[in-house]
Amino acid sequence: MKLKFTFLLHDDTRLRDDFWKYTTPVLGNEIVWGVGFSMYSVIIGHLGSDAVAANSISGIVKNLAACFCLGLGSGAGIIVGNELGAGRLDQAKEYGGRLCRLSVLCGAASGGVLLALCPLIFAVTDLSAAADHYLKWMLVMCSCYMVGKSVNSTTIGGIFCAGGDVGFGFLCDTVTMWCVTVPMGMLAAFVLKLPVPAVYLIVNLDEMIKLPAVYRHYKKYKWVKNLTVKEDAK
């Protein structure tokens, strides 16, 4: 079959409607998440240059450690989506369960690797004594954060999206970040003036706070749905 330029201009109303139906909540989720993380930087920035320096390094390390977790989430979406699209719904549920269990192990492994690399991280950084103290606690918190990040990336970012269950992620991140962690972080930093490690812990609780709701939503199996559209027989 030859690829023709006219295929790019073909307007399929049903496909277009489905595209916006399933991608708009995902886009909204990414916006909510991205702006929320920007607010975390604003909160930490209020705590001084040592806190900013430690947060910058911990953020880089955390993102590198989370790469495998994010890859697992993307792979989960492909694997589960393939089974759902083929109509093998029971197989998709089985794979979803296996991937969720695997995500816990991957998160724990990523956290363990992060902790193991701590001596190397401190060896290649040149921070003040206060920043070193902050960074030590931040890395410990990041290692725990990996488990929640891995599970949520696999479920919200992978399994749920594969079945078109995209509204939950948008709602979950909106409530968690903008009703809990961002207000609590601002209160802790601007009003209560808590120590830097305490504020950092609060603004990194979002992934762990979501876990009970994510598990409960997963067990409802609303994501077990075939999104493919078959052409009418002629």
N, C-alpha and C positions, 0 to 999 in steps of 0.2 A: 504493500500500500504506500503510495507516494504522499508526501507531506506537501500540501498546497497552501499558498498564502491565504486563499479565500477561507480556509478553515479558521484562521485567526479572527476573521471578521464575522463569522457566523454568530448570530444572536439567538441563543436558546433561552427562552423566558423561564422555563422551569429550572434550568441549571443556574441562571443568574439569581433567581429568587432564593434557591437553596444556598448559593454561595454567600449572599448577604445575611441570610438567616443564621448560618452557622459561624460566620467569621466576625460579624459585628460584636457579639459578646466577647470573643477572644481578643479583638482589638481593644475593646473597653477595658478588659482585664489587664492587658499589657500597659495601658496608659495609667490606670489606677496604681498598678504595681510600680511602674517607673517613677511616677511623681511621689509616691510614698517613700521610695528609697532615697529620693532627693531630699525629702524632709528629714530623713534620718541623718543625712550629712549636715543639714542645717542645725539639727539638735546637737550633734557631736561637735560641730564647729563652735558652738557657744561655750564649750568646756575648756578651750585653750589650745595653744599650739602643740603641746605634748600629746593631748588627746587626739588632735587631728592627725599628727604624724603616725601615731600607733594605729589609728583607725584606717589610714590609707594602706599601711602594710598588711593589716589583718584582712582588709577587703580584697586585696590582690590574692593573698594566700587562700582565702575562703573561696573566691571565684575559681581559682585553679583546682582546688580540691573538689569543687562541685561539678567539674566538667564531666566526670564519669557518671555522676548521678543524672545530669541533664541528658547525657547520651542514652542512658538507660530509659529515661522518660520518652525520648523521641523514638527509640526502638520499640518500646511498649506500644506506642500509638500505631506503628506500622504493623506489628505482629497481630495485635488485637483487631485492628481495622481490617486486615486481610481476611481474618476468620469471619468477622461480622459481614463483610461484603460478600463473602462466599455463602452466606446463609448458615454457617456452622456456629450457631449461637452458644450451644453448650460447650463447644471447644474453646470459644472466645472467653467464656466464664472461667474455664479451667486455666487457660493461659494467663488471664488477668490475676487469678489467685497466686499462681506461681511467680509472676512478675512482682506482685506486691510483697511477697515474702523475700524475694531476691533484693528488692529495693531496701529493705531493712538491713540486710547483710552488707549491701554495697555502701549504704550510708555509714554503718559502723566501721567498715573497712576504710572508707575515705577519711573519717574522723581519726582513726588510728594512724593512718599515714601522715595526716597533718600534725598530730602530736609527735610522731617520730622525727619529723623534719624541723621541729622547734629549735634544737641546738644549731642546726645549719642556718636557720633564719636569723637567729640572734648573732651568729658569727659574721654574717654578711651585711648586717645593718649597723648603723652608727647613730644611736639615739641617746637622748639624755636618760638619766636614771629614772626619772618619773615616767617617761615614755616607755622605757623598757618594762617597768612594772605594769603599766596599762596593757602593753602588748602581750605580756605573759598571760594575763587573765582573759584578754580578748581571744587569744588562740585556743585556750581551753574551752571557752564558750562556743567558738566556731566548730570545734570538733564534735560537740554535742548537737549543734545546729545541723550537721550533715545528715543525721538520721531523718529529721523532719523534712529537710530539703529533698532528700532522695525519695521518700514516700510520696510527698506532694507532687513532685515533678512527674513521677510515674503515673499517679492517679489523675490529678487535675490536668497536667500538661500532656499526658499520653492516652491513658485508657478512656477517660471520660470524653475527650475530644474525638476519639476514634468512633464512638457511638453517637456523636452529635449532642452529648450532654455538656454543653458549653456554658450555660447560664450559671451553673453552680460555682465555677471558678471565679467568675466576675463578682458574684454576690459575696463569696467567701473572702476574697482579698479586700473588697471594699469594706466589709464589716470589721475584719481583723485589723487591717492597717489604719483605717480612718476613724474607727470607733473605739479602738483599743490601744494599739502600740504607739501610734503617732500622738494622740492626746496624752497618754501616760508618759511618754518620753518627754514631751514638752513640759508637763507638770513636774517631772523629776528633775529636769535640767534647769528650767527657768524659775520655778517657784520653790520647790523643796531643796534644790541645789545639792542633790545626792552625789556621792563619789562617782567618778568616771566609770569604773567597772559596773556599778549598779545601773547607771543610765544605759550603758552598752547592752547589758543583759536585757533590759526592758525592750529596747528597740529591735532586739533579735529574737524575741519570743514569738513572732508572727507564725513561723513555720510550725512550732510546737503547739501553739494554741489551736491551729486549724486541724490537728490530727484527729481528735474525737469526731468532729463534724464530717471530716473527709471519710473516715472509716464507716460512719453511720450511713452516709450517702452512697458509698461504694456498695454496701450490703443491700441497698434498695434495688440495685441492678437496673436503674433507669438507662444506663449506658449500653445495655445489651440490646442493640437495635441496628438493623440493617438499613443503611442510608442509600444504598444503590437504587437506581430507578431503572426498571426494565421497560424497554420499548414495547408498545402494544403490538400484538401479533397482527400481521396483515393477511 
